[in-house]
Amino acid sequence: MNGAPADWFVGSILNFYSYGYNRIGSIDFNQILVPCPEWFDLSRKHYPQVGDKDGSAAIDALDLTNIHYHSSILSAGTDAGQPIILSYPPGLGSTDQIPTGQYTLNMVHAGYTGYGQPTDDFLNHLLDKLRTDHADILGDDFGSEFSDLTGTTWYGPAQTWPSDPANAAWITFWRNLDTDINGRMGAAGLNDNFWSTYQTGPISDKIYLTVTTDSQSAQLIQSDQLGNARPRGGKGDIGAIEK
C-alpha cells in the first residue's frame, strides 16, 4: 500500500489469528512478540488457515474496473482532487470463495517446562529440527552461527518479561531466527504447520514439550456491512465494505 513493502503490518501483537479466506499481498510479521513459554504460545502465527492466500495481486483480489467512489467528497491523499474511493468490489480471486456452511480452523498451542534454568537447551533442539526437517530449503548447517544456546532461556513473570534485561538474549535469538529464515518457510515462518509436527513429551532430559490443537468453527455471516444479503452467488465473496 502506498509503495510500502508490506500491506499488512502485524506489529507487536501477542498472537496473530486467521479465520480463513483472506487475500493478502504481503504480510509483515517482523515485530510480533517473541514466544512466552508460560503462555504456551511458541506458535504465535496461526496463519495460514483454510482458504488463506498471500502473495495476491490487487488485480486478482479486487475488481479495479468497478471502483465505488463518493459522489461529492474529494480525496486529500494520493488521489488529491479526485472523488474518494468508498470500496473495491471483489475480484475473480475473491468471488464465490467462502462456503456457506461451517468450516473448521485448527490453532496449535505449544509450550515447554524447563525454561528459566541455565540447563534449558530447547533452542538447540529447535535448530536441530529445522536442519533435519527443512534441510532442503534452509540447509543442513542452518543456524550454525548461533553455536551452543544452552542457557538462552525465557524468564518470567509473564506480565513484565519483555522489559527484563535477563530476556535480552531470548528476544534476540527469535528476532535473528526469523531474519535467517527470511520467508523460506512461507510468509509466517514458524507457524502452526511447523509446531504441529512436534508431539507432546520430553525432547531432552531437561525439557518437556506440550502441544495441543484447538479446533474452532467459523461460518459466513448472512449480510455484509451495508446490509446486503450474503452470499450473492453459490459461495460468499472475500472482502469488507466499510461504511
Disulfide bonds with the S-S distance in Angstrom:
none
